[in-house]
């Protein structure tokens, strides 16, 4: 009977775990939809702003010499921002990000550059501190719903450092959201703005005229407009990284918790079968004891 009782206790513990993982899966599903709506709401603005900056850059014909477009050399340092999560239980989300960041650090150090490491999220901070890496900044205040006011100080710090020539480049490691079934860790060059063009994945509609610089009348001059738009482009691109990371984290947690719930259900079925067999064995042994006692009396 002791064996059957142990199986019952274990099955009850697994049932409690299943309730927890199922609840977390439902919460992640609800948060995913909210994060997805925020990410999709900001993406058209980011794409259009990037497209406008590209058209203005072509209109100036390379005459503008803005610090954010200029390639810095000689500082011997590069800034790397790693966007991870504050919580776990989201599969390989955090591990994929930190491994991508570690590979990027190795490449930079092999090129003779000193890496200025900025990490967002408790999981990434704990990982790099375990490795003994010195962190320039550790940010844990940004939660599941990143706001532009949270990202703006980070972007302004990078803009200030790059404008002063303190770093040669700024890169961001984040989880790029492509679809519910696909999220990939990506290293994006934030500064200098060398890849300012049509946003990734955006294609002009068939038969639709693509606007060029000649289709606009600029007041004030394109140079003055670019001086205002370039810093905003950096900020919006960085904010888009955070919104993509937020929705990718919820997708990863939703998938991980569903897998955990399914595994718990399989374990409950297995333990139920084991309990039935153990109970049948005990009943059989009790019947044999009764029959043996009856035969002894006759």
C-alpha positions as CSV (number, residue, x, y, z in Angstrom):
1,X,0.0,0.0,0.0
2,X,2.9,2.3,0.6
3,X,3.9,2.2,-3.0
4,X,0.4,3.1,-4.2
5,X,0.3,6.0,-1.7
6,X,3.7,7.3,-3.0
7,X,2.3,7.3,-6.5
8,X,-0.8,9.1,-5.5
9,X,1.3,11.8,-3.8
10,X,3.5,12.2,-6.8
11,X,0.4,12.4,-9.1
12,X,-1.1,15.1,-7.0
13,X,2.1,17.1,-7.1
14,X,2.2,16.8,-10.9
15,X,-1.5,17.9,-11.1
16,X,-0.6,21.0,-9.0
17,X,2.3,21.8,-11.4
18,X,0.0,21.4,-14.4
19,X,-2.4,24.0,-12.9
20,X,0.4,26.4,-12.5
21,X,1.9,25.9,-16.0
22,X,-1.6,26.1,-17.5
23,X,-2.3,29.4,-15.7
24,X,1.0,30.8,-16.8
25,X,0.3,29.8,-20.4
26,X,-3.0,31.6,-20.3
27,X,-1.4,34.7,-18.8
28,X,1.4,34.6,-21.5
29,X,-1.2,34.3,-24.2
30,X,-3.1,37.4,-23.0
31,X,0.2,39.4,-22.6
32,X,1.3,38.2,-26.0
33,X,-1.7,39.8,-27.7
34,X,-1.1,43.1,-25.9
35,X,2.6,43.1,-26.8
36,X,1.9,42.1,-30.4
37,X,-0.6,45.0,-30.8
38,X,1.9,47.5,-29.4
39,X,4.7,46.2,-31.6
40,X,2.5,46.4,-34.7
41,X,1.3,49.8,-33.8
42,X,4.8,51.3,-33.7
43,X,6.2,49.5,-36.7
44,X,4.5,51.6,-39.5
45,X,5.8,54.8,-37.8
46,X,9.3,53.4,-37.6
47,X,9.3,52.3,-41.2
48,X,7.9,55.5,-42.6
49,X,10.3,57.6,-40.6
50,X,13.2,55.5,-41.9
51,X,11.9,55.8,-45.4
52,X,11.6,59.6,-45.1
53,X,15.2,59.9,-43.7
54,X,16.4,57.9,-46.7
55,X,14.7,60.1,-49.2
56,X,16.1,63.2,-47.4
57,X,19.5,61.7,-47.5
58,X,19.3,61.2,-51.3
59,X,18.0,64.8,-51.7
60,X,21.1,66.2,-50.0
61,X,23.3,64.1,-52.4
62,X,25.7,63.4,-49.6
63,X,26.3,67.0,-48.7
64,X,25.2,66.7,-45.1
65,X,27.8,65.7,-42.6
66,X,25.9,64.7,-39.5
67,X,27.8,63.0,-36.6
68,X,25.3,60.1,-36.5
69,X,26.1,59.3,-40.2
70,X,29.8,59.7,-39.8
71,X,31.9,56.6,-39.2
72,X,34.0,57.0,-36.0
73,X,37.5,55.6,-35.9
74,X,40.2,55.6,-33.3
75,X,38.2,55.3,-30.1
76,X,39.0,51.6,-29.8
77,X,35.7,50.9,-28.1
78,X,32.3,49.6,-29.1
79,X,29.0,49.7,-27.2
80,X,26.8,46.6,-27.1
81,X,23.3,46.6,-25.7
82,X,21.8,43.2,-24.8
83,X,18.0,43.1,-24.3
84,X,17.0,40.0,-22.2
85,X,14.1,39.3,-19.9
86,X,13.7,39.9,-16.2
87,X,12.1,36.4,-15.7
88,X,12.7,32.9,-16.9
89,X,10.4,30.0,-17.8
90,X,10.5,31.1,-21.5
91,X,12.4,28.2,-23.0
92,X,15.6,29.1,-24.8
93,X,14.8,32.8,-25.1
94,X,17.4,34.2,-22.8
95,X,20.1,31.6,-23.6
96,X,19.9,32.3,-27.3
97,X,20.3,36.0,-26.7
98,X,23.3,35.8,-24.3
99,X,25.0,33.3,-26.6
100,X,24.6,35.6,-29.6
101,X,25.9,38.5,-27.5
102,X,28.9,36.4,-26.3
103,X,29.8,35.6,-30.0
104,X,29.5,39.3,-30.8
105,X,31.8,40.2,-27.9
106,X,34.4,37.7,-29.1
107,X,34.3,39.1,-32.6
108,X,34.8,42.7,-31.3
109,X,37.7,41.7,-29.0
110,X,39.3,39.7,-31.8
111,X,39.3,42.9,-33.9
112,X,41.1,44.7,-31.0
113,X,38.1,46.7,-29.7
114,X,37.1,47.0,-26.1
115,X,33.4,46.2,-25.5
116,X,31.3,48.5,-23.4
117,X,28.6,46.1,-22.2
118,X,25.1,47.4,-21.4
119,X,22.5,44.7,-20.3
120,X,18.8,44.9,-20.0
121,X,17.0,42.3,-17.9
122,X,17.9,40.3,-14.8
123,X,18.7,37.1,-16.7
124,X,21.3,38.7,-18.9
125,X,22.8,40.6,-16.0
126,X,23.1,37.4,-13.9
127,X,24.7,35.5,-16.8
128,X,27.4,38.1,-17.6
129,X,28.2,38.7,-13.9
130,X,28.6,34.9,-13.5
131,X,31.1,35.0,-16.4
132,X,33.0,37.8,-14.6
133,X,32.2,40.4,-17.3
134,X,32.2,44.1,-16.2
135,X,28.9,45.8,-17.0
136,X,28.8,49.5,-17.9
137,X,25.1,49.6,-17.0
138,X,22.6,47.1,-15.7
139,X,19.0,48.0,-16.5
140,X,16.1,46.1,-14.8
141,X,13.4,48.8,-14.7
142,X,11.9,48.0,-18.1
143,X,9.1,45.5,-17.8
144,X,6.8,43.6,-20.2
145,X,5.3,46.9,-21.5
146,X,8.3,49.1,-22.6
147,X,7.5,52.7,-23.0
148,X,9.3,55.3,-25.1
149,X,10.1,57.3,-22.0
150,X,12.0,54.3,-20.7
151,X,14.0,53.8,-23.9
152,X,14.7,57.4,-24.6
153,X,17.4,57.9,-21.9
154,X,19.3,54.9,-23.2
155,X,19.2,56.1,-26.8
156,X,20.3,59.6,-25.7
157,X,23.2,58.2,-23.9
158,X,24.4,56.3,-27.0
159,X,23.9,59.3,-29.2
160,X,25.9,61.4,-26.8
161,X,28.8,58.9,-26.6
162,X,28.9,58.4,-30.4
163,X,28.7,62.1,-31.1
164,X,31.6,62.8,-28.8
165,X,33.6,60.0,-30.5
166,X,33.8,57.9,-27.3
167,X,32.7,54.7,-29.2
168,X,33.3,53.5,-32.7
169,X,29.9,51.8,-33.0
170,X,26.7,50.9,-31.1
171,X,25.1,47.5,-31.6
172,X,21.9,46.0,-30.1
173,X,21.4,42.3,-29.5
174,X,17.6,41.5,-29.3
175,X,15.1,38.9,-30.3
176,X,13.5,40.0,-33.6
177,X,9.9,39.1,-33.9
178,X,9.0,37.7,-37.4
179,X,5.9,35.6,-36.7
180,X,4.4,33.6,-33.9
181,X,6.4,30.6,-35.1
182,X,9.7,32.3,-35.7
183,X,11.8,34.7,-33.6
184,X,15.5,35.0,-34.2
185,X,18.3,36.6,-32.1
186,X,19.7,39.5,-34.1
187,X,22.6,41.9,-33.9
188,X,21.5,45.3,-35.2
189,X,23.9,48.2,-35.8
190,X,22.3,51.2,-34.2
191,X,25.1,53.7,-34.8
192,X,26.4,54.9,-37.2
193,X,23.2,55.1,-39.3
194,X,24.6,53.4,-42.4
195,X,21.6,51.2,-43.2
196,X,19.0,54.0,-43.3
197,X,16.7,52.9,-46.1
198,X,13.4,51.2,-46.6
199,X,12.6,49.2,-43.5
200,X,13.3,45.5,-43.5
201,X,10.5,43.5,-45.0
202,X,8.6,46.5,-46.3
203,X,7.9,46.3,-50.1
204,X,6.1,48.9,-52.2
205,X,2.7,47.9,-53.3
206,X,2.3,46.6,-56.8
207,X,1.5,49.3,-59.3
208,X,2.0,52.0,-56.7
209,X,4.3,54.9,-57.3
210,X,7.2,55.0,-54.9
211,X,7.7,58.6,-53.6
212,X,11.2,60.1,-54.1
213,X,12.8,63.3,-53.0
214,X,11.6,65.1,-56.1
215,X,8.0,64.6,-55.0
216,X,8.5,66.8,-51.9
217,X,8.9,70.5,-51.3
218,X,11.2,70.9,-48.3
219,X,10.7,73.7,-45.8
220,X,13.1,74.2,-44.0
221,X,16.0,72.6,-46.0
222,X,16.6,68.9,-46.1
223,X,19.8,69.4,-44.0
224,X,17.8,71.1,-41.2
225,X,15.1,68.4,-41.3
226,X,17.7,65.6,-41.1
227,X,19.3,67.2,-38.1
228,X,16.0,66.7,-36.3
229,X,15.0,63.4,-37.8
230,X,18.3,61.4,-37.4
231,X,18.3,61.4,-33.5
232,X,14.6,60.5,-33.6
233,X,15.4,57.7,-36.0
234,X,17.9,56.2,-33.6
235,X,15.4,56.4,-30.7
236,X,12.5,54.8,-32.7
237,X,14.7,52.0,-34.0
238,X,15.8,51.2,-30.5
239,X,12.3,51.4,-29.2
240,X,11.2,49.0,-31.9
241,X,13.9,46.6,-30.7
242,X,12.3,46.6,-27.2
243,X,8.8,46.1,-28.5
244,X,9.9,43.2,-30.7
245,X,11.8,41.7,-27.7
246,X,8.6,42.0,-25.5
247,X,6.4,40.2,-27.9
248,X,9.0,37.5,-28.6
249,X,9.4,36.9,-24.9
250,X,5.7,36.3,-24.4
251,X,5.6,33.9,-27.4
252,X,8.5,32.0,-26.0
253,X,6.9,31.8,-22.5
254,X,3.5,30.8,-24.1
255,X,5.2,27.9,-26.0
256,X,7.3,26.8,-23.1
257,X,4.4,26.7,-20.7
258,X,2.2,24.8,-23.2
259,X,5.0,22.2,-23.6
260,X,5.2,22.0,-19.8
261,X,1.5,21.5,-19.4
262,X,1.4,18.8,-22.1
263,X,4.3,17.0,-20.4
264,X,2.5,17.2,-17.0
265,X,-0.6,15.7,-18.6
266,X,1.4,12.8,-20.0
267,X,3.1,12.3,-16.6
268,X,-0.4,12.2,-14.9
269,X,-1.6,9.5,-17.3
270,X,1.6,7.5,-16.8
271,X,1.3,7.7,-13.0
272,X,-2.4,6.8,-13.1
273,X,-1.6,3.6,-15.0
274,X,1.2,2.8,-12.5
275,X,-1.2,3.4,-9.6
276,X,-3.8,1.1,-11.1
277,X,-1.3,-1.7,-11.6
278,X,0.0,-1.2,-8.0
279,X,-3.5,-1.3,-6.7
280,X,-4.4,-4.4,-8.6
281,X,-1.3,-6.1,-7.4
282,X,-2.2,-5.2,-3.8
283,X,-5.7,-6.5,-4.2
284,X,-4.4,-9.7,-5.7
285,X,-2.0,-10.2,-2.8
286,X,-4.8,-9.6,-0.3
287,X,-7.1,-12.2,-2.0
288,X,-4.2,-14.7,-2.0
289,X,-3.7,-14.1,1.7
290,X,-7.5,-14.6,2.4
291,X,-7.6,-17.8,0.3
292,X,-4.5,-19.1,2.0
293,X,-5.9,-18.5,5.4
294,X,-9.2,-20.2,4.4
295,X,-7.4,-23.3,3.1
296,X,-5.4,-23.4,6.4
297,X,-8.6,-23.6,8.4
298,X,-10.1,-26.4,6.4
